[in-house]
């Protein structure tokens, strides 16, 4: 995995562009294009993204941003973010 992709993922998290929708779904806003991408967590915590990079390489900065977000953010805060986002 390239350092460039890791840095992009961290920038997405720092910008506040990871939004939990449910325990297994996230919306991630690209810092490059501003597009929103759907991240799903399936069986055995395997994540997938609907961006073209993930389709071609099987990895992307959006998935890594969710991993980073989940590592940095306690579960209770993730749930608060999800509730707030779903009310807006």
Backbone as CSV, one residue per row, in Angstrom:
resi,resn,N_x,N_y,N_z,CA_x,CA_y,CA_z,C_x,C_y,C_z
1,UNK,0.848,-1.166,0.000,0.000,0.000,0.000,0.897,1.234,0.000
2,UNK,0.555,2.182,-0.830,1.421,3.348,-0.971,1.210,4.356,0.155
3,UNK,2.261,5.077,0.418,2.204,6.140,1.427,1.214,7.223,0.993
4,UNK,1.107,7.444,-0.306,0.182,8.442,-0.843,-1.273,8.116,-0.455
5,UNK,-1.655,6.851,-0.612,-3.024,6.436,-0.259,-3.252,6.566,1.246
6,UNK,-2.264,6.185,2.039,-2.387,6.329,3.496,-2.547,7.787,3.901
7,UNK,-1.783,8.671,3.279,-1.888,10.101,3.590,-3.239,10.671,3.176
8,UNK,-3.756,10.219,2.036,-5.086,10.661,1.607,-6.149,10.212,2.604
9,UNK,-6.037,8.981,3.086,-7.004,8.455,4.053,-6.975,9.280,5.340
10,UNK,-5.790,9.572,5.832,-5.678,10.379,7.049,-6.258,11.767,6.838
11,UNK,-6.025,12.359,5.670,-6.572,13.690,5.371,-8.102,13.662,5.358
12,UNK,-8.681,12.591,4.846,-10.146,12.450,4.832,-10.684,12.439,6.260
13,UNK,-10.036,11.693,7.131,-10.481,11.606,8.528,-10.310,12.954,9.224
14,UNK,-9.163,13.576,9.063,-8.887,14.861,9.711,-9.883,15.926,9.252
15,UNK,-10.291,15.868,7.993,-11.261,16.831,7.450,-12.682,16.568,7.933
16,UNK,-12.892,15.460,8.637,-14.233,15.125,9.114,-15.133,14.573,8.034
17,UNK,-14.535,13.931,7.033,-15.295,13.460,5.881,-15.728,12.001,5.956
18,UNK,-15.693,11.410,7.146,-16.202,10.046,7.340,-17.457,10.139,8.199
19,UNK,-18.575,9.664,7.656,-19.853,9.735,8.358,-20.461,8.344,8.492
20,UNK,-20.625,7.859,9.729,-21.261,6.556,9.913,-22.762,6.645,9.635
21,UNK,-23.266,5.697,8.887,-24.694,5.609,8.589,-25.322,4.528,9.467
22,UNK,-24.583,3.454,9.651,-25.001,2.358,10.532,-23.723,1.697,11.030
23,UNK,-23.867,0.608,11.738,-22.682,-0.102,12.230,-21.859,-0.696,11.089
24,UNK,-22.488,-0.875,9.923,-21.789,-1.507,8.797,-21.762,-0.651,7.530
25,UNK,-22.169,0.605,7.631,-22.187,1.477,6.455,-21.657,2.862,6.811
26,UNK,-20.847,3.405,5.903,-20.279,4.737,6.074,-20.367,5.491,4.761
27,UNK,-20.474,6.804,4.853,-20.326,7.679,3.698,-18.993,8.387,3.858
28,UNK,-18.216,8.414,2.798,-16.912,9.070,2.829,-16.863,10.079,1.695
29,UNK,-16.553,11.316,2.053,-16.439,12.385,1.064,-14.983,12.508,0.644
30,UNK,-14.750,12.447,-0.650,-13.402,12.574,-1.189,-12.884,13.988,-0.972
31,UNK,-11.641,14.106,-0.539,-11.038,15.432,-0.396,-10.594,15.966,-1.748
32,UNK,-10.460,15.094,-2.747,-10.052,15.528,-4.085,-11.240,16.048,-4.900
33,UNK,-12.253,15.220,-5.043,-13.370,15.548,-5.935,-14.619,16.042,-5.210
34,UNK,-14.707,15.761,-3.909,-15.917,16.114,-3.167,-17.036,15.097,-3.328
35,UNK,-16.806,14.045,-4.111,-17.822,13.010,-4.306,-17.991,12.193,-3.034
36,UNK,-19.199,11.650,-2.861,-19.492,10.773,-1.730,-19.409,9.322,-2.174
37,UNK,-18.771,8.509,-1.332,-18.634,7.087,-1.621,-19.220,6.272,-0.485
38,UNK,-19.836,5.152,-0.852,-20.442,4.239,0.117,-19.433,3.164,0.498
39,UNK,-19.193,3.034,1.795,-18.331,1.978,2.308,-19.222,1.014,3.079
40,UNK,-19.131,-0.262,2.727,-19.906,-1.295,3.409,-18.944,-2.262,4.086
41,UNK,-19.357,-2.720,5.263,-18.574,-3.707,5.991,-19.365,-5.005,5.992
42,UNK,-18.775,-6.018,5.385,-19.456,-7.300,5.263,-18.964,-8.316,6.268
43,UNK,-19.155,-9.574,5.913,-18.710,-10.688,6.760,-17.221,-10.572,7.047
44,UNK,-16.843,-10.957,8.239,-15.455,-10.942,8.688,-14.824,-9.556,8.591
45,UNK,-15.654,-8.506,8.709,-15.206,-7.105,8.679,-14.499,-6.723,7.380
46,UNK,-14.834,-7.376,6.284,-14.257,-7.017,4.990,-15.024,-5.819,4.446
47,UNK,-14.282,-4.755,4.111,-14.886,-3.518,3.635,-14.818,-3.434,2.120
48,UNK,-15.805,-2.742,1.555,-15.805,-2.481,0.120,-16.266,-1.051,-0.124
49,UNK,-15.873,-0.516,-1.276,-16.208,0.859,-1.657,-16.729,0.845,-3.087
50,UNK,-17.560,1.828,-3.409,-18.115,1.891,-4.763,-17.309,2.810,-5.694
51,UNK,-16.072,3.172,-5.323,-15.242,4.011,-6.190,-14.509,3.148,-7.225
52,UNK,-14.021,3.789,-8.271,-13.332,3.059,-9.333,-11.987,2.495,-8.872
53,UNK,-11.293,3.200,-7.981,-10.007,2.696,-7.480,-10.201,1.348,-6.781
54,UNK,-11.253,1.250,-5.969,-11.510,-0.016,-5.277,-11.873,-1.111,-6.269
55,UNK,-12.661,-0.762,-7.285,-13.051,-1.746,-8.299,-11.834,-2.320,-9.016
56,UNK,-10.835,-1.482,-9.297,-9.659,-1.929,-10.047,-8.568,-2.534,-9.175
57,UNK,-8.341,-1.952,-7.981,-7.215,-2.389,-7.149,-7.623,-3.187,-5.922
58,UNK,-8.904,-3.103,-5.542,-9.345,-3.789,-4.333,-8.955,-3.064,-3.060
59,UNK,-8.489,-1.832,-3.201,-8.188,-0.983,-2.058,-8.309,0.471,-2.503
60,UNK,-8.583,1.332,-1.532,-8.695,2.757,-1.843,-8.559,3.568,-0.558
61,UNK,-8.374,4.863,-0.738,-8.216,5.747,0.420,-9.506,5.857,1.226
62,UNK,-10.656,5.622,0.597,-11.943,5.740,1.295,-12.105,4.625,2.327
63,UNK,-11.761,3.395,1.930,-11.816,2.269,2.865,-10.803,2.487,3.986
64,UNK,-9.607,2.907,3.624,-8.586,3.148,4.642,-8.989,4.269,5.590
65,UNK,-9.733,5.248,5.081,-10.223,6.333,5.945,-11.197,5.790,6.980
66,UNK,-12.052,4.854,6.584,-12.978,4.247,7.545,-12.209,3.440,8.583
67,UNK,-11.194,2.715,8.149,-10.356,1.964,9.097,-9.723,2.927,10.093
68,UNK,-9.153,3.998,9.590,-8.515,5.008,10.442,-9.531,5.640,11.397
69,UNK,-10.705,5.985,10.874,-11.769,6.574,11.689,-12.168,5.644,12.829
70,UNK,-12.353,4.359,12.493,-12.768,3.393,13.516,-11.684,3.173,14.565
71,UNK,-10.426,3.277,14.165,-9.331,3.122,15.123,-9.212,4.344,16.040
72,UNK,-9.446,5.523,15.494,-9.286,6.773,16.243,-10.491,7.136,17.101
73,UNK,-11.669,6.718,16.688,-12.902,7.208,17.279,-13.570,6.129,18.124
74,UNK,-13.769,6.398,19.414,-14.463,5.421,20.260,-15.861,5.112,19.722
75,UNK,-16.328,3.892,19.960,-17.640,3.449,19.465,-18.773,4.393,19.866
76,UNK,-18.751,4.894,21.080,-19.843,5.762,21.524,-19.891,7.038,20.689
77,UNK,-18.751,7.577,20.332,-18.704,8.783,19.500,-19.171,8.456,18.088
78,UNK,-18.803,7.290,17.575,-19.281,6.879,16.256,-20.805,6.818,16.231
79,UNK,-21.393,6.282,17.296,-22.852,6.178,17.376,-23.487,7.562,17.441
80,UNK,-22.894,8.465,18.187,-23.404,9.845,18.262,-23.350,10.490,16.882
81,UNK,-22.241,10.334,16.175,-22.127,10.880,14.814,-23.213,10.310,13.915
82,UNK,-23.440,9.001,14.015,-24.451,8.350,13.165,-25.835,8.906,13.443
83,UNK,-26.179,9.071,14.723,-27.504,9.582,15.101,-27.679,11.019,14.603
84,UNK,-26.665,11.834,14.809,-26.744,13.230,14.376,-26.894,13.309,12.862
85,UNK,-26.115,12.564,12.115,-26.183,12.582,10.655,-27.544,12.127,10.153
86,UNK,-28.140,11.147,10.789,-29.425,10.637,10.329,-30.584,11.570,10.665
87,UNK,-30.385,12.514,11.586,-31.424,13.490,11.911,-31.416,14.672,10.972
88,UNK,-30.288,14.908,10.307,-30.172,16.077,9.414,-30.791,15.818,8.075
